[in-house]
Structures are given as C-alpha cells and as structure tokens.
C-alpha cells in the first residue's frame, strides 16, 4: 500500500490548537511507505534535567505513525486510533531538533504496524526507537 500524497502545509494546518502545535511538531516528508516529522528540543519538550522528555518522544512517534495510517485509509468510512506504542530511549539530546521517521511494516484490514526512529536532525544520531500499532475502525 502506498501513502496518499497530501500537501504538507495542509497537514500541518490540522495541528493548530493541538498537542502537536504545543510541542512544535511539523510534518516534513511523506514517501510511499513512510512519514517524517520534526520537533524542536526546547523548554516545551525537555524534562527538568534539560534533556528531551521521553513523553515528548512518544508523542512524536504516535504522531507520525497515526498520520501514516490516516494516509492509508478512506477517512470517509474509517478512522484510526493508537492501540499500542513502545519506545526505547537510546540516546539523549539537550538542544536542537529531532526528526522521526515512521516506516510501514504491516498494513492489515484492522491494524497497521509502524517502526519508528527518532534521530538528532543535525548528526543523525539515534535518540529513540520504537513501534506503534494503529487500529482501523469503521465510522458509524
């Protein structure tokens, strides 16, 4: 399955007034089977020790995986919800920007599975790796 190609400005406009806007998450690329988004490492996304908060990383991961699923389904007849997310925080970052890439692993009728990496945008050093499972449900 290929992801629908939607203008990034249109997708980013959907983030107004949401957690994604609060965290500064921006969609930056859509490929045939992946989605990329960036997020700043700043006061809104850091924990008290000055490092990127694991919860902010998880929110970024769920954002790219969920968008990917939205781009696979017919949103007139179905909707998608996060079912499971797991994250392994393997590196720390204090400042700058990170980029998450969600790659489609499985696109079934009722579930999608995404493998997600978050990297330091400048150095490409791995910060977090995980998976996100999305459930596809019919609209009533």
DSSP file (Angstrom, degrees, kcal/mol; ACC not computed):
  #  RESIDUE AA STRUCTURE BP1 BP2  ACC     N-H-->O    O-->H-N    N-H-->O    O-->H-N    TCO  KAPPA ALPHA  PHI   PSI    X-CA   Y-CA   Z-CA
    1    1 A X              0   0    0      0, 0.0     2,-0.4     0, 0.0    71,-0.0   0.000 360.0 360.0 360.0 139.8    0.0    0.0    0.0
    2    2 A X        -     0   0    0     70,-0.1     2,-0.2    31,-0.0    31,-0.2  -0.840 360.0-116.1-104.6 142.4    1.2    3.5   -0.8
    3    3 A X        -     0   0    0     29,-2.3    69,-0.2    -2,-0.4     2,-0.1  -0.515  35.2-107.0 -72.6 141.2    0.5    6.5    1.4
    4    4 A X        -     0   0    0     67,-2.3     2,-0.8    -2,-0.2    -1,-0.1  -0.441  30.7-125.3 -64.2 141.2   -1.7    9.2   -0.1
    5    5 A X        +     0   0    0     -2,-0.1     2,-0.4    -3,-0.0    -1,-0.1  -0.832  37.9 172.1 -94.7 111.4    0.4   12.3   -1.0
    6    6 A X        -     0   0    0     -2,-0.8     5,-0.1     2,-0.0    24,-0.0  -0.934  42.8 -94.5-119.5 139.9   -1.2   15.3    0.7
    7    7 A X     >  -     0   0    0     -2,-0.4     4,-1.8     1,-0.1     3,-0.5  -0.299  30.3-135.4 -56.1 132.8    0.4   18.8    0.7
    8    8 A X  H  > S+     0   0    0      1,-0.2     4,-3.1     2,-0.2     5,-0.2   0.846 102.9  58.1 -61.1 -36.0    2.4   19.2    3.9
    9    9 A X  H  > S+     0   0    0      1,-0.2     4,-1.6     2,-0.2    -1,-0.2   0.876 106.0  50.4 -63.8 -34.9    1.0   22.7    4.6
   10   10 A X  H  > S+     0   0    0     -3,-0.5     4,-0.7     2,-0.2    -1,-0.2   0.907 113.4  44.9 -67.1 -41.9   -2.5   21.3    4.6
   11   11 A X  H >< S+     0   0    0     -4,-1.8     3,-1.0     1,-0.2     4,-0.4   0.918 111.9  51.4 -68.0 -43.6   -1.5   18.5    7.1
   12   12 A X  H >< S+     0   0    0     -4,-3.1     3,-1.3     1,-0.3     4,-0.2   0.826 101.5  62.4 -63.6 -30.7    0.5   20.9    9.3
   13   13 A X  H >< S+     0   0    0     -4,-1.6     3,-1.3     1,-0.3    -1,-0.3   0.793  93.0  64.9 -64.2 -27.1   -2.6   23.2    9.4
   14   14 A X  T << S+     0   0    0     -3,-1.0    -1,-0.3    -4,-0.7    -2,-0.2   0.702  90.6  66.9 -66.7 -19.1   -4.5   20.4   11.1
   15   15 A X  T X   +     0   0    0     -3,-1.3     3,-1.9    -4,-0.4     6,-0.8   0.567  69.6 123.5 -80.3  -8.7   -2.2   20.7   14.1
   16   16 A X  T <  S+     0   0    0     -3,-1.3     3,-0.1     1,-0.3     4,-0.1  -0.312  83.0   7.4 -59.2 129.4   -3.4   24.1   15.1
   17   17 A X  T 3  S+     0   0    0      1,-0.3    -1,-0.3     2,-0.1     2,-0.2   0.649 111.1 106.3  76.4  16.6   -4.6   24.1   18.7
   18   18 A X  S <> S-     0   0    0     -3,-1.9     4,-2.0     1,-0.1    -1,-0.3  -0.619  88.6 -95.5-118.6 177.0   -3.4   20.5   19.4
   19   19 A X  H  > S+     0   0    0      1,-0.2     4,-2.4     2,-0.2     6,-0.2   0.874 122.7  60.9 -57.7 -38.7   -0.6   18.9   21.3
   20   20 A X  H  >>S+     0   0    0      1,-0.2     5,-2.5     2,-0.2     4,-0.7   0.901 105.4  46.1 -59.6 -41.2    1.4   18.8   18.1
   21   21 A X  H >45S+     0   0    0     -6,-0.8     3,-0.8     3,-0.2    -1,-0.2   0.920 111.1  53.0 -65.8 -42.4    1.3   22.6   17.9
   22   22 A X  H 3<5S+     0   0    0     -4,-2.0    -2,-0.2     1,-0.3    -1,-0.2   0.867 113.7  42.6 -60.2 -37.5    2.3   22.9   21.6
   23   23 A X  H 3<5S-     0   0    0     -4,-2.4    17,-0.4    -5,-0.1    -1,-0.3   0.533 112.7-118.7 -86.9  -7.1    5.3   20.6   21.0
   24   24 A X  T <<5 +     0   0    0     -3,-0.8     2,-0.3    -4,-0.7    16,-0.3   0.739  50.8 168.9  77.3  23.1    6.3   22.3   17.7
   25   25 A X      < -     0   0    0     -5,-2.5     2,-0.4    -6,-0.2    -1,-0.2  -0.527   9.1-177.1 -73.7 132.1    5.8   19.1   15.6
   26   26 A X  E     -A   38   0A   0     12,-2.2    12,-2.9    -2,-0.3     2,-0.3  -0.998  26.8-127.0-132.4 132.4    5.9   19.7   11.9
   27   27 A X  E     +A   37   0A   0     -2,-0.4    10,-0.3    10,-0.2   -15,-0.1  -0.619  32.0 171.5 -73.6 132.9    5.4   17.2    9.1
   28   28 A X  E     +     0   0A   0      8,-2.6     2,-0.3     1,-0.3     9,-0.2   0.608  54.7  12.2-121.6 -18.0    8.3   17.4    6.7
   29   29 A X  E     -A   36   0A   0      7,-1.6     7,-2.9   -21,-0.1     2,-0.4  -0.957  45.9-164.5-162.9 142.4    8.1   14.5    4.3
   30   30 A X  E     +A   35   0A   0     -2,-0.3     5,-0.2     5,-0.2     2,-0.1  -0.995  19.1 177.8-126.6 124.2    5.7   11.8    3.0
   31   31 A X        -     0   0    0      3,-2.8   -28,-0.3    -2,-0.4    -2,-0.0  -0.397  49.7 -83.5-108.2-169.5    7.1    8.9    1.0
   32   32 A X  S    S+     0   0    0      1,-0.2   -29,-2.3    -2,-0.1     3,-0.0   0.865 125.3   6.6 -65.1 -35.8    5.4    5.8   -0.5
   33   33 A X  S    S+     0   0    0    -31,-0.2    71,-2.7   -30,-0.0     2,-0.3   0.116 123.2  60.0-137.2  22.6    5.7    3.9    2.8
   34   34 A X  E     - B   0 103A   0     69,-0.2    -3,-2.8   -31,-0.1     2,-0.4  -0.983  53.0-153.6-149.5 160.3    7.0    6.4    5.4
   35   35 A X  E     -AB  30 102A   0     67,-1.8    67,-2.7    -2,-0.3     2,-0.4  -0.993  12.0-161.4-132.6 140.0    6.2    9.7    7.1
   36   36 A X  E     +AB  29 101A   0     -7,-2.9    -8,-2.6    -2,-0.4    -7,-1.6  -0.968  12.1 171.2-123.5 141.7    8.8   12.2    8.6
   37   37 A X  E     -AB  27 100A   0     63,-2.0    63,-3.1    -2,-0.4     2,-0.3  -0.984  18.2-142.2-143.4 153.0    8.2   14.9   11.1
   38   38 A X  E     -AB  26  99A   0    -12,-2.9   -12,-2.2    -2,-0.3     2,-0.3  -0.779  11.8-173.5-114.1 160.2   10.4   17.2   13.1
   39   39 A X  E     - B   0  98A   0     59,-2.2    59,-2.8    -2,-0.3   -14,-0.1  -0.965  24.1-121.6-150.8 133.9   10.2   18.6   16.7
   40   40 A X  E     - B   0  97A   0    -17,-0.4     2,-0.8    -2,-0.3    57,-0.3  -0.409  16.1-131.8 -72.5 152.7   12.4   21.1   18.4
   41   41 A X  E     + B   0  96A   0     55,-2.7    55,-0.7    -2,-0.1     2,-0.2  -0.899  61.7 120.3-101.8 100.9   14.3   20.3   21.6
   42   42 A X  S >> S-     0   0    0     -2,-0.8     3,-1.4    53,-0.1     4,-1.2  -0.722  80.7 -61.6-147.2-169.3   13.3   23.3   23.8
   43   43 A X  T 34 S+     0   0    0      1,-0.3     3,-0.2    -2,-0.2     7,-0.1   0.804 129.1  54.3 -57.6 -31.0   11.6   24.2   27.0
   44   44 A X  T 34 S+     0   0    0      1,-0.2    -1,-0.3   -22,-0.1    -3,-0.1   0.716 117.6  34.3 -76.3 -20.5    8.3   22.7   25.8
   45   45 A X  T <4 S+     0   0    0     -3,-1.4     8,-3.0     2,-0.1    11,-0.2   0.389 100.0  93.2-117.0   1.9    9.8   19.3   25.0
   46   46 A X  B  <  -F   52   0B   0     -4,-1.2     6,-0.2     6,-0.3     2,-0.2  -0.619  63.5-134.4 -97.1 156.3   12.5   18.9   27.8
   47   47 A X    >   -     0   0    0      4,-2.8     3,-2.5    -2,-0.2     4,-0.2  -0.521  44.6 -86.7 -94.7 172.8   12.4   17.3   31.2
   48   48 A X  T 3  S+     0   0    0      1,-0.3    -2,-0.0    -2,-0.2    -1,-0.0   0.722 125.4  61.9 -58.2 -24.2   13.8   19.0   34.3
   49   49 A X  T 3  S-     0   0    0      2,-0.1    -1,-0.3     1,-0.0     3,-0.1   0.491 119.7-107.1 -79.7  -1.5   17.3   17.6   33.7
   50   50 A X  S <  S+     0   0    0     -3,-2.5     2,-0.2     1,-0.3    -2,-0.1   0.583  81.1 118.7  90.5  10.4   17.5   19.5   30.4
   51   51 A X  S    S-     0   0    0     -4,-0.2    -4,-2.8     1,-0.1    -1,-0.3  -0.696  78.4 -80.3-106.2 160.3   17.1   16.5   28.1
   52   52 A X  B     -F   46   0B   0     41,-2.1    -6,-0.3    -2,-0.2     2,-0.2  -0.398  55.2-116.7 -56.2 128.5   14.4   15.7   25.6
   53   53 A X     >  -     0   0    0     -8,-3.0     4,-1.9     1,-0.1     3,-0.4  -0.489   9.2-135.8 -72.9 135.4   11.5   14.2   27.5
   54   54 A X  H  > S+     0   0    0      1,-0.2     4,-2.4     2,-0.2    -1,-0.1   0.828 106.5  56.9 -60.3 -32.5   10.6   10.6   26.8
   55   55 A X  H  > S+     0   0    0      2,-0.2     4,-2.3     1,-0.2    -1,-0.2   0.858 104.4  51.4 -67.8 -34.5    7.0   11.5   26.7
   56   56 A X  H  > S+     0   0    0     -3,-0.4     4,-2.3   -11,-0.2    -2,-0.2   0.901 109.9  50.2 -67.0 -40.1    7.6   14.1   24.0
   57   57 A X  H  X S+     0   0    0     -4,-1.9     4,-2.5     2,-0.2    -2,-0.2   0.922 110.6  49.4 -61.7 -43.6    9.4   11.5   22.0
   58   58 A X  H  X S+     0   0    0     -4,-2.4     4,-2.7     1,-0.2     5,-0.2   0.893 109.8  51.4 -63.5 -39.4    6.5    9.1   22.4
   59   59 A X  H  X S+     0   0    0     -4,-2.3     4,-2.0     2,-0.2    -1,-0.2   0.903 110.5  48.9 -64.1 -40.4    4.1   11.9   21.3
   60   60 A X  H  X S+     0   0    0     -4,-2.3     4,-2.1     2,-0.2    -2,-0.2   0.911 111.7  49.6 -64.4 -41.9    6.2   12.5   18.2
   61   61 A X  H  X S+     0   0    0     -4,-2.5     4,-2.2     1,-0.2     5,-0.2   0.932 111.7  46.9 -63.3 -45.9    6.2    8.7   17.5
   62   62 A X  H  X S+     0   0    0     -4,-2.7     4,-2.4     1,-0.2     5,-0.2   0.860 109.7  56.5 -65.1 -33.4    2.5    8.4   17.8
   63   63 A X  H  X S+     0   0    0     -4,-2.0     4,-2.2    -5,-0.2    -2,-0.2   0.940 110.6  40.9 -63.5 -48.4    2.0   11.5   15.6
   64   64 A X  H  X S+     0   0    0     -4,-2.1     4,-2.2     2,-0.2    -2,-0.2   0.897 117.2  47.9 -71.7 -38.2    4.0   10.1   12.7
   65   65 A X  H  X S+     0   0    0     -4,-2.2     4,-2.0    -5,-0.2    -2,-0.2   0.922 113.2  47.7 -65.8 -43.0    2.5    6.6   12.9
   66   66 A X  H  X S+     0   0    0     -4,-2.4     4,-2.3    -5,-0.2    -2,-0.2   0.897 111.3  50.4 -66.4 -39.9   -1.0    7.9   13.2
   67   67 A X  H  X S+     0   0    0     -4,-2.2     4,-2.0    -5,-0.2    -1,-0.2   0.925 107.9  54.5 -63.0 -42.3   -0.6   10.3   10.3
   68   68 A X  H  < S+     0   0    0     -4,-2.2     4,-0.3     1,-0.2    -2,-0.2   0.919 109.4  46.8 -56.5 -44.2    0.8    7.4    8.2
   69   69 A X  H >X S+     0   0    0     -4,-2.0     3,-1.5     1,-0.2     4,-1.2   0.897 108.1  55.6 -65.9 -39.4   -2.3    5.3    8.9
   70   70 A X  H 3< S+     0   0    0     -4,-2.3     3,-0.3     1,-0.3    -1,-0.2   0.865 105.5  53.6 -58.4 -35.4   -4.6    8.2    8.1
   71   71 A X  T 3< S+     0   0    0     -4,-2.0   -67,-2.3     1,-0.2    -1,-0.3   0.517 108.6  50.5 -79.5  -4.3   -2.9    8.4    4.7
   72   72 A X  T <4 S+     0   0    0     -3,-1.5    -1,-0.2    -4,-0.3    -2,-0.2   0.668 103.3  64.3-101.1 -21.9   -3.6    4.8    4.1
   73   73 A X  S  < S-     0   0    0     -4,-1.2     2,-1.0    -3,-0.3   -69,-0.1  -0.518  87.0-105.8-105.0 167.3   -7.3    4.6    4.9
   74   74 A X    >>  -     0   0    0     -2,-0.2     4,-2.2     1,-0.1     3,-1.4  -0.827  30.7-162.5 -87.9 104.5  -10.5    6.1    3.4
   75   75 A X  T 34 S+     0   0    0     -2,-1.0    -1,-0.1     1,-0.3    -4,-0.0   0.563  83.5  66.5 -71.4  -6.8  -11.2    8.7    6.1
   76   76 A X  T 34 S+     0   0    0      1,-0.1    -1,-0.3     3,-0.0     3,-0.1   0.792 118.2  21.4 -78.9 -28.0  -14.8    9.0    4.9
   77   77 A X  T <4 S+     0   0    0     -3,-1.4    62,-2.9     1,-0.1     2,-0.3   0.609 128.1  32.5-113.3 -17.4  -15.6    5.4    6.0
   78   78 A X  E  <  -C  138   0A   0     -4,-2.2     2,-0.3    60,-0.3    60,-0.2  -0.904  54.8-160.9-138.2 162.6  -12.9    4.7    8.6
   79   79 A X  E     -C  137   0A   0     58,-2.6    58,-3.0    -2,-0.3     2,-0.4  -0.949  16.2-132.4-139.3 163.7  -10.8    6.3   11.3
   80   80 A X  E     -C  136   0A   0     -2,-0.3     2,-0.3    56,-0.2    56,-0.2  -0.914  17.6-176.6-122.2 145.6   -7.6    5.3   13.1
   81   81 A X  E     -C  135   0A   0     54,-2.2    54,-3.2    -2,-0.4     2,-0.2  -0.991  35.2-102.6-137.4 145.9   -6.6    5.2   16.7
   82   82 A X  E     +C  134   0A   0     -2,-0.3    52,-0.2    52,-0.2     3,-0.1  -0.494  35.7 175.0 -66.7 132.0   -3.4    4.4   18.5
   83   83 A X  E     -     0   0A   0     50,-3.1     2,-0.3     1,-0.4    51,-0.2   0.745  64.1  -2.1-106.4 -38.2   -3.6    0.9   20.0
   84   84 A X  E     -C  133   0A   0     49,-1.7    49,-2.7     2,-0.0    -1,-0.4  -0.991  54.8-175.1-156.2 145.1    0.0    0.5   21.4
   85   85 A X  E     -C  132   0A   0     -2,-0.3     2,-0.4    47,-0.2    47,-0.2  -0.988   3.3-177.5-143.1 137.4    3.3    2.3   21.4
   86   86 A X  E     -C  131   0A   0     45,-2.4    45,-1.6    -2,-0.3     2,-0.4  -0.996   5.6-171.2-133.9 142.7    6.6    1.3   22.7
   87   87 A X  E     -C  130   0A   0     -2,-0.4     2,-0.6    43,-0.2    43,-0.2  -0.996  14.9-160.4-137.6 134.4    9.8    3.4   22.9
   88   88 A X  E     -C  129   0A   0     41,-3.2    41,-2.2    -2,-0.4     2,-0.9  -0.960  16.3-150.4-111.9 113.1   13.4    2.6   23.7
   89   89 A X  E     +C  128   0A   0     -2,-0.6    39,-0.2    39,-0.2     3,-0.1  -0.737  28.6 162.2 -86.2 106.1   15.3    5.8   24.6
   90   90 A X        +     0   0    0     37,-1.4     2,-0.3    -2,-0.9    38,-0.2   0.525  57.8  27.3-107.1  -8.7   18.8    5.0   23.5
   91   91 A X        -     0   0    0     36,-2.0     2,-0.3    34,-0.1    -1,-0.1  -0.974  67.3-132.4-148.8 161.8   20.4    8.5   23.3
   92   92 A X        -     0   0    0     -2,-0.3     2,-0.3    34,-0.1   -41,-0.0  -0.843  14.3-171.2-116.0 153.9   20.0   11.9   24.9
   93   93 A X        -     0   0    0     -2,-0.3   -41,-2.1   -41,-0.1     3,-0.1  -0.989  10.4-175.1-144.6 136.7   19.8   15.3   23.3
   94   94 A X        +     0   0    0     -2,-0.3     2,-0.3     1,-0.3    -1,-0.1   0.749  69.9   5.7-101.8 -31.3   19.8   18.7   25.1
   95   95 A X  S    S+     0   0    0      2,-0.1     2,-0.4   -43,-0.0    -1,-0.3  -0.958  93.6  46.3-149.6 162.8   19.3   21.2   22.2
   96   96 A X  E    S-B   41   0A   0    -55,-0.7   -55,-2.7    -2,-0.3     2,-0.3  -0.862  83.3 -53.6 111.5-137.0   18.5   21.3   18.6
   97   97 A X  E     -B   40   0A   0     -2,-0.4    24,-2.8   -57,-0.3    25,-0.5  -0.995  36.9-150.0-149.0 146.3   15.9   19.4   16.7
   98   98 A X  E     -BD  39 120A   0    -59,-2.8   -59,-2.2    -2,-0.3     2,-0.4  -0.842   6.5-150.5-116.7 157.8   14.9   15.8   16.2
   99   99 A X  E     -BD  38 119A   0     20,-2.6    20,-2.6    -2,-0.3     2,-0.4  -0.996   6.3-156.5-128.6 130.6   13.3   14.0   13.2
  100  100 A X  E     -BD  37 118A   0    -63,-3.1   -63,-2.0    -2,-0.4     2,-0.5  -0.882   4.6-166.6-105.5 137.6   11.0   11.0   13.5
  101  101 A X  E     -BD  36 117A   0     16,-2.5    16,-1.9    -2,-0.4     2,-0.6  -0.983   2.7-163.1-124.4 120.5   10.6    8.6   10.6
  102  102 A X  E     -BD  35 116A   0    -67,-2.7   -67,-1.8    -2,-0.5     2,-0.5  -0.907   7.7-165.2-101.9 121.4    7.7    6.1   10.7
  103  103 A X  E     -BD  34 115A   0     12,-3.1    12,-2.6    -2,-0.6     2,-0.3  -0.911  24.1-117.0-108.8 133.4    8.1    3.2    8.2
  104  104 A X  E     + D   0 114A   0    -71,-2.7    10,-0.2    -2,-0.5     3,-0.1  -0.514  36.6 168.0 -70.3 126.4    5.2    1.0    7.4
  105  105 A X  E     +     0   0A   0      8,-3.1     2,-0.3     1,-0.4     9,-0.2   0.749  69.5   8.2-103.5 -40.4    5.8   -2.6    8.5
  106  106 A X  E     - D   0 113A   0      7,-1.6     7,-2.5     2,-0.0     2,-0.5  -0.986  52.2-171.7-148.6 131.8    2.3   -4.1    8.1
  107  107 A X  E     + D   0 112A   0     -2,-0.3     5,-0.2     5,-0.2     2,-0.1  -0.814  25.5 165.4-125.4  90.3   -1.0   -2.6    6.7
  108  108 A X        -     0   0    0      3,-2.8    -2,-0.0    -2,-0.5     0, 0.0  -0.286  52.3 -96.0 -93.2-177.1   -3.8   -5.0    7.5
  109  109 A X  S    S+     0   0    0      1,-0.2     3,-0.1    -2,-0.1    -1,-0.1   0.859 120.7  15.7 -68.4 -36.5   -7.5   -4.5    7.3
  110  110 A X  S    S+     0   0    0      1,-0.2    26,-2.8    25,-0.1     2,-0.3   0.558 126.8  40.3-118.5 -11.9   -7.8   -3.7   11.0
  111  111 A X  E     - E   0 135A   0     24,-0.2    -3,-2.8   -31,-0.0     2,-0.4  -0.992  53.1-163.9-139.6 149.6   -4.3   -2.9   12.2
  112  112 A X  E     -DE 107 134A   0     22,-2.4    22,-2.7    -2,-0.3     2,-0.4  -0.969  11.3-153.7-124.3 144.6   -1.2   -1.1   10.9
  113  113 A X  E     -DE 106 133A   0     -7,-2.5    -8,-3.1    -2,-0.4    -7,-1.6  -0.983  10.5-170.0-123.2 130.8    2.3   -1.5   12.4
  114  114 A X  E     -DE 104 132A   0     18,-2.4    18,-2.1    -2,-0.4     2,-0.5  -0.952  15.4-149.9-120.9 136.4    4.9    1.2   12.2
  115  115 A X  E     -DE 103 131A   0    -12,-2.6   -12,-3.1    -2,-0.4     2,-0.4  -0.920  27.0-166.5 -99.9 129.9    8.7    1.0   13.0
  116  116 A X  E     -DE 102 130A   0     14,-2.9    14,-2.6    -2,-0.5     2,-0.4  -0.963  16.1-173.8-129.6 133.5    9.8    4.5   14.2
  117  117 A X  E     -DE 101 129A   0    -16,-1.9   -16,-2.5    -2,-0.4     2,-0.5  -0.977   9.0-158.5-120.3 138.0   13.2    6.1   14.7
  118  118 A X  E     +DE 100 128A   0     10,-3.0     9,-3.1    -2,-0.4    10,-1.7  -0.976  20.9 179.3-112.3 127.4   13.9    9.5   16.2
  119  119 A X  E     -DE  99 126A   0    -20,-2.6   -20,-2.6    -2,-0.5     2,-0.4  -0.915  39.6 -98.3-127.2 152.5   17.2   11.0   15.3
  120  120 A X  E  >  -D   98   0A   0      5,-2.6     4,-2.6    -2,-0.3   -22,-0.2  -0.568  35.8-141.1 -62.2 123.7   19.1   14.2   16.0
  121  121 A X  T  4 S+     0   0    0    -24,-2.8    -1,-0.2    -2,-0.4   -23,-0.1   0.848  95.8  44.7 -62.7 -34.2   18.4   16.2   12.8
  122  122 A X  T  4 S+     0   0    0    -25,-0.5    -1,-0.2     1,-0.1   -24,-0.1   0.939 129.6  19.5 -76.7 -48.6   21.9   17.6   12.7
  123  123 A X  T  4 S-     0   0    0      2,-0.1    -2,-0.2     0, 0.0    -1,-0.1   0.592  90.6-130.5-100.9 -12.9   24.1   14.5   13.5
  124  124 A X     <  +     0   0    0     -4,-2.6     2,-0.2     1,-0.2    -3,-0.1   0.628  50.7 158.6  66.4  15.7   21.6   11.7   12.6
  125  125 A X        -     0   0    0     -5,-0.2    -5,-2.6     1,-0.1     2,-0.3  -0.508  48.4-108.7 -69.0 135.7   22.5   10.1   16.0
  126  126 A X  E     + E   0 119A   0     -7,-0.2    -7,-0.2    -2,-0.2     3,-0.1  -0.502  43.0 167.9 -70.6 128.3   19.7    7.7   17.1
  127  127 A X  E     +     0   0A   0     -9,-3.1   -36,-2.0     1,-0.4   -37,-1.4   0.751  64.8   3.0-105.9 -41.5   17.8    9.1   20.1
  128  128 A X  E     -CE  89 118A   0    -10,-1.7   -10,-3.0   -39,-0.2    -1,-0.4  -0.998  55.0-168.8-151.9 143.9   14.8    6.7   20.3
  129  129 A X  E     +CE  88 117A   0    -41,-2.2   -41,-3.2    -2,-0.3     2,-0.3  -0.995  27.7 126.0-134.0 141.6   13.5    3.6   18.5
  130  130 A X  E     -CE  87 116A   0    -14,-2.6   -14,-2.9    -2,-0.4     2,-0.3  -0.945  43.4-104.9-168.2-169.4   10.1    2.0   18.8
  131  131 A X  E     -CE  86 115A   0    -45,-1.6   -45,-2.4    -2,-0.3     2,-0.4  -0.968  16.4-158.9-137.5 154.2    6.9    0.7   17.3
  132  132 A X  E     -CE  85 114A   0    -18,-2.1   -18,-2.4    -2,-0.3     2,-0.5  -0.992   4.6-158.4-137.1 125.5    3.4    2.0   17.0
  133  133 A X  E     -CE  84 113A   0    -49,-2.7   -50,-3.1    -2,-0.4   -49,-1.7  -0.903  11.1-164.3-105.6 131.9    0.3   -0.1   16.4
  134  134 A X  E     -CE  82 112A   0    -22,-2.7   -22,-2.4    -2,-0.5     2,-0.4  -0.943   9.3-143.7-118.8 135.4   -2.7    1.6   15.0
  135  135 A X  E     -CE  81 111A   0    -54,-3.2   -54,-2.2    -2,-0.4     2,-0.5  -0.816   9.6-146.3 -98.3 137.8   -6.3    0.2   14.9
  136  136 A X  E     -C   80   0A   0    -26,-2.8     2,-0.3    -2,-0.4   -56,-0.2  -0.912  21.6-177.6-105.8 123.9   -8.6    0.9   12.0
  137  137 A X  E     -C   79   0A   0    -58,-3.0   -58,-2.6    -2,-0.5     2,-0.2  -0.919  26.2-115.0-123.7 146.7  -12.2    1.2   12.9
  138  138 A X  E     -C   78   0A   0     -2,-0.3     2,-0.3   -60,-0.2   -60,-0.3  -0.521  30.5-120.2 -76.1 145.6  -15.3    1.8   10.7
  139  139 A X              0   0    0    -62,-2.9    -1,-0.1    -2,-0.2   -63,-0.0  -0.629 360.0 360.0 -79.2 144.2  -17.3    5.0   11.2
  140  140 A X              0   0    0     -2,-0.3    -1,-0.1   -62,-0.0   -62,-0.0   0.444 360.0 360.0 -88.8 360.0  -20.9    4.5   12.3
